[in-house]
């Protein structure tokens, strides 16, 4: 299972949002599920070389190092 659980949690929250007529939240959760799936897949593929800095945009990473 690894980190797939996060996608299931987001799907459960999306179901709640849909049942409670929260279309904007549904749309945001759809995006979040896509991003989570991509990041989980990337983490599997590059697990040996993955670091927290890899997920931070380069401009933000540079600011942290200054």
C-alpha positions as CSV (number, residue, x, y, z in Angstrom):
1,X,0.0,0.0,0.0
2,X,2.8,2.4,0.8
3,X,1.5,6.0,0.4
4,X,-1.6,5.2,-1.6
5,X,-3.6,5.8,1.5
6,X,-3.5,9.6,0.9
7,X,-5.4,9.2,-2.3
8,X,-8.1,7.2,-0.5
9,X,-8.4,9.8,2.2
10,X,-8.8,12.6,-0.4
11,X,-11.4,10.5,-2.2
12,X,-13.4,10.1,1.1
13,X,-13.2,13.9,1.8
14,X,-14.3,14.5,-1.8
15,X,-17.3,12.2,-1.3
16,X,-18.3,14.1,1.8
17,X,-18.0,17.4,-0.1
18,X,-20.1,16.1,-2.9
19,X,-22.8,14.8,-0.6
20,X,-22.9,18.2,1.1
21,X,-23.0,20.2,-2.1
22,X,-19.6,21.8,-2.0
23,X,-18.6,22.0,-5.7
24,X,-15.6,24.2,-5.3
25,X,-14.1,21.9,-2.7
26,X,-14.8,18.9,-5.0
27,X,-12.9,20.6,-7.8
28,X,-9.9,21.3,-5.5
29,X,-9.9,17.8,-4.2
30,X,-10.0,16.5,-7.8
31,X,-6.8,18.5,-8.4
32,X,-5.3,17.3,-5.1
33,X,-5.9,13.7,-6.0
34,X,-4.2,14.1,-9.3
35,X,-1.2,15.7,-7.7
36,X,-1.1,13.1,-5.0
37,X,-1.1,10.3,-7.6
38,X,1.7,11.9,-9.6
39,X,3.8,12.5,-6.5
40,X,3.3,9.0,-5.1
41,X,4.2,7.5,-8.5
42,X,7.3,9.7,-8.7
43,X,8.3,8.7,-5.3
44,X,8.1,5.1,-6.2
45,X,10.1,5.6,-9.3
46,X,12.8,7.8,-7.7
47,X,12.7,6.7,-4.1
48,X,16.4,6.4,-3.8
49,X,17.1,9.9,-4.9
50,X,14.0,11.7,-3.7
51,X,14.3,14.5,-1.1
52,X,12.0,17.1,0.4
53,X,13.8,19.7,-1.7
54,X,12.8,17.9,-4.9
55,X,9.2,18.7,-4.3
56,X,9.8,22.5,-3.6
57,X,9.9,24.9,-6.6
58,X,13.4,25.9,-7.4
59,X,12.8,29.6,-6.4
60,X,11.5,28.5,-2.9
61,X,14.4,26.1,-2.4
62,X,16.9,28.9,-3.2
63,X,15.2,31.2,-0.6
64,X,15.5,28.5,2.1
65,X,19.2,28.2,1.5
66,X,20.0,31.9,1.7
